[in-house]
Amino acid sequence: MENNMKISKSYRLFQVFNGMILMALCFVTIYPIIYVIAASFSDGAALVSHTGFLFKPVGKANVDAFKAVLNNPNIFIGYRNTLMVLTLGTTFMVMMTSLGAYVLSRRNVKWKNIIMMLIVFTMFFEGGLVPFFLQVQALHLTDTLFSLVLPFSVNAYNLIIMRTSFAAIPYSLEESAKVDGARHWTILFKIILPLSKPVIAVMVLYYGVAIWNGWFWASVFLTDRNLYPLQLVLREILIANDTSSMTANQDVIDTVNIAETIKYATIVVSTVPILLVYPFLQRYFVKGVMIGAVKG
């Protein structure tokens, strides 16, 4: 029946225009990834002199840049620290957010609206960098990996999403559990959380990506290089242009050439893990975001 419907000329033009816009957006999104991967396998001298678009390695393709990156001990130290913070931090943050969301989603909590207003207030106003640093310092958290986890245990935006998701679960389930003698811990871990897998997956992704990409607070709280997360090491290589630890045995010209490919290889090495994890969370992602989309 749909095939028999007459499609107007304006609708056809809209489809063509819409398709062109989507193709342009796809190109703008995918091309930087193609460029970085192609550049990382390129010959250093050819890459330095190359101009214009890049869809495949220029010069003789090689993996010299990846060898230099993987032989850099700072990369593995950064990976180790990031994975520790990622594993422990994400688990702790999701747990704390779940506990807060559970309490705020219950019907009989006193001053619930006032507490929510105070939480929302923190989304618009904060104490500032210096008071925050002094507070973390007073808690003796500076120069420890805990400084990247404990002060960021609960994100107000994520808390609101999770609270909305918990509140959408029928109250009759909680009442039935209470009749059977269940208490809050049982209700949370055996009823609420099993029914909230999509939004938990979204929280894991939100917190995980934030930790994986985080470098600013590490640069503020950490002075010990053995505690640097991967992104802070990556920042030194890309922003500060410090590739000396990976080009120590090269002459001046080779150092300049390979340093350029090392930057792109470092981006690939640091990005691949999060790209590998994302597809496994994708099926939960859209559903979880939609559940918490209506906030209140």
C-alpha positions in Angstrom: 0.0 0.0 0.0 2.9 2.3 0.8 4.5 1.6 -2.6 1.3 2.8 -4.3 1.3 6.1 -2.5 2.3 9.0 -4.6 5.5 10.7 -3.3 5.5 14.4 -3.9 8.4 16.1 -5.7 9.1 18.2 -2.6 9.4 15.1 -0.5 11.8 13.5 -2.9 13.9 16.7 -2.8 13.8 16.6 1.0 15.0 13.0 1.0 17.9 13.9 -1.3 18.9 16.9 0.7 18.6 14.9 4.0 20.7 12.1 2.5 23.4 14.6 1.5 23.5 16.2 4.9 23.8 12.8 6.6 26.6 11.8 4.2 28.4 15.0 5.0 28.1 14.5 8.7 29.3 10.9 8.4 32.3 12.1 6.4 33.2 14.8 8.9 32.9 12.3 11.7 34.8 9.4 10.1 37.5 11.3 8.2 39.5 12.3 11.3 39.7 8.7 12.4 40.8 7.6 8.9 43.4 10.4 8.8 44.9 9.4 12.2 45.1 5.7 11.4 46.6 6.4 7.9 49.1 8.9 9.4 50.2 6.5 12.1 51.3 3.9 9.5 52.9 6.5 7.1 56.5 7.2 6.5 57.6 10.1 8.7 59.3 12.1 6.0 56.5 11.6 3.5 53.9 12.6 6.0 55.7 15.8 7.0 55.8 16.9 3.4 52.2 15.7 2.6 49.4 18.2 2.1 45.7 17.7 1.5 43.4 14.8 2.3 44.8 11.5 3.6 43.0 8.2 3.1 45.9 5.8 3.1 49.5 5.8 4.5 51.8 8.0 2.5 55.3 6.7 1.6 56.2 3.2 2.6 53.7 1.9 5.2 55.4 0.8 8.4 54.8 0.3 12.1 57.9 2.1 13.4 55.8 4.7 15.2 53.8 1.9 17.0 57.1 0.2 18.0 58.3 3.5 19.5 55.0 4.1 21.4 54.8 0.5 22.7 58.5 0.7 23.9 57.8 3.9 25.8 57.4 2.9 29.5 55.4 6.0 30.2 52.6 4.7 28.0 52.3 1.5 30.0 52.5 3.4 33.3 49.7 5.6 32.0 47.7 2.6 30.9 48.2 0.9 34.3 47.0 4.0 36.2 44.1 4.7 33.9 42.9 1.1 34.1 43.1 1.2 37.9 41.1 4.4 38.1 38.8 3.2 35.4 37.9 -0.1 37.1 37.7 1.1 40.7 36.4 4.6 39.9 33.6 3.5 37.6 32.5 0.8 40.0 32.5 3.2 42.9 30.8 6.1 41.0 28.0 3.9 39.7 27.5 2.4 43.2 27.3 5.8 44.8 25.0 7.2 42.1 22.8 4.2 42.4 22.5 4.6 46.2 21.7 8.3 45.8 19.2 7.7 43.0 17.5 5.0 45.0 16.9 7.2 48.0 15.7 10.2 46.0 13.3 8.0 43.9 11.5 6.7 47.0 8.1 8.3 47.7 8.4 8.7 51.4 11.7 10.5 51.7 11.5 13.8 53.7 12.7 17.0 52.0 13.3 15.1 48.8 12.4 18.1 46.7 14.7 20.4 48.7 17.6 17.9 48.3 17.0 17.7 44.6 17.0 21.5 44.3 20.3 21.7 46.2 21.7 19.0 43.8 20.5 20.9 40.7 22.0 24.1 42.2 25.5 22.5 42.1 25.0 22.1 38.3 25.0 25.8 37.8 27.2 27.2 40.6 30.3 25.8 42.1 33.0 26.9 44.5 35.8 27.3 42.0 39.1 25.6 41.3 41.1 27.0 44.2 38.7 26.1 47.0 38.2 22.7 45.4 41.9 22.1 45.3 42.3 23.2 48.9 39.6 20.9 50.0 41.1 17.9 48.3 44.5 18.9 49.7 43.0 19.1 53.2 41.7 15.6 52.8 45.2 14.4 51.9 44.1 13.1 48.6 46.6 15.0 46.4 49.3 12.9 44.8 47.1 9.8 45.1 44.8 8.2 42.5 41.9 8.6 45.0 41.9 12.3 44.1 40.6 11.3 40.6 37.7 9.2 42.1 36.4 10.3 45.5 35.8 14.1 44.7 33.8 13.0 41.6 31.8 10.1 43.1 28.4 11.4 42.1 27.7 13.5 39.0 24.5 15.5 39.4 23.4 15.0 35.8 23.9 11.3 36.0 22.1 11.1 39.4 19.1 12.8 37.9 19.0 10.4 35.0 19.3 7.4 37.3 16.7 8.7 39.7 14.2 9.2 36.9 14.8 5.7 35.7 14.3 4.2 39.2 11.2 6.3 39.8 9.7 4.9 36.6 9.7 1.3 38.0 6.2 0.4 39.2 5.8 1.1 42.9 3.7 -2.1 43.2 6.8 -4.2 42.9 8.3 -2.5 45.9 5.1 -2.9 47.9 5.0 -6.6 47.0 8.6 -7.1 48.1 7.9 -5.3 51.4 4.9 -7.5 52.1 7.3 -10.5 51.6 9.6 -9.0 54.2 12.2 -7.4 51.9 14.2 -4.4 53.1 15.7 -1.6 51.2 19.0 -3.4 50.3 17.0 -6.4 49.0 14.7 -4.1 47.0 17.6 -2.2 45.5 19.8 -5.2 44.6 17.2 -7.8 43.7 14.5 -5.6 42.1 15.6 -2.1 41.1 19.1 -2.8 39.8 18.2 -5.9 37.8 15.4 -3.9 36.1 17.7 -1.0 35.4 20.5 -2.6 33.3 20.1 -0.2 30.4 20.6 2.9 32.5 23.4 1.3 34.5 25.2 0.5 31.2 24.8 4.2 30.3 26.2 5.2 33.6 29.2 2.9 33.1 29.7 4.4 29.7 29.4 8.0 30.9 31.7 7.6 33.9 34.1 5.3 32.0 34.5 7.7 29.1 34.9 10.7 31.5 37.7 8.8 33.4 39.3 7.6 30.2 39.5 11.0 28.7 40.2 12.9 31.9 43.6 14.7 32.2 42.8 18.1 33.7 42.2 17.1 37.3 45.2 14.8 37.1 47.4 17.7 36.1 46.0 19.7 39.1 46.2 17.0 41.8 49.2 14.8 40.7 52.9 15.8 40.7 54.3 12.2 40.8 54.8 11.1 37.2 54.4 7.4 38.2 50.7 8.3 38.9 50.0 10.0 35.6 47.0 8.6 33.8 47.3 7.8 30.1 45.6 11.0 28.9 48.1 13.1 30.8 51.0 11.2 29.1 49.2 11.7 25.8 48.8 15.4 26.5 52.6 15.8 27.0 53.2 14.0 23.7 50.6 15.9 21.6 50.4 19.3 23.2 53.8 19.8 24.8 55.3 18.0 21.7 57.5 15.9 24.0 58.5 12.7 22.2 62.1 12.7 23.4 61.6 9.4 25.4 60.6 7.6 22.1 63.2 9.2 19.7 66.3 9.0 21.9 68.3 6.8 19.4 67.3 8.8 16.3 69.3 11.5 14.5 67.8 15.0 14.2 66.0 14.6 10.9 64.6 11.2 11.8 63.5 12.5 15.1 61.5 15.3 13.5 60.0 12.8 11.0 59.1 10.0 13.3 57.8 12.3 16.0 55.0 13.3 13.7 53.9 9.7 13.2 54.4 8.9 16.9 51.7 11.4 17.8 49.1 9.7 15.6 50.2 6.2 16.8 49.8 7.4 20.4 46.3 8.5 19.6 45.4 5.1 18.1 46.9 3.2 21.0 45.0 5.3 23.5 41.7 5.3 21.6 41.4 1.6 20.5 40.3 0.2 24.0 37.3 2.6 24.3 36.3 1.9 20.7 36.4 -1.8 21.4 34.2 -1.5 24.5 31.6 0.9 23.0 29.9 -1.6 20.6 29.1 -4.0 23.6 27.3 -1.1 25.4 25.6 0.3 22.3 22.5 -1.9 22.6 21.9 -0.6 26.1 22.9 3.0 25.3 19.9 4.3 23.4 17.4 2.6 25.7 19.1 3.7 28.8 19.3 7.4 27.7 15.7 7.4 26.7 14.6 6.0 30.0 16.2 8.9 31.8 15.6 11.5 29.1 12.6 13.1 31.0 14.2 14.5 34.1 12.6 15.9 37.1 
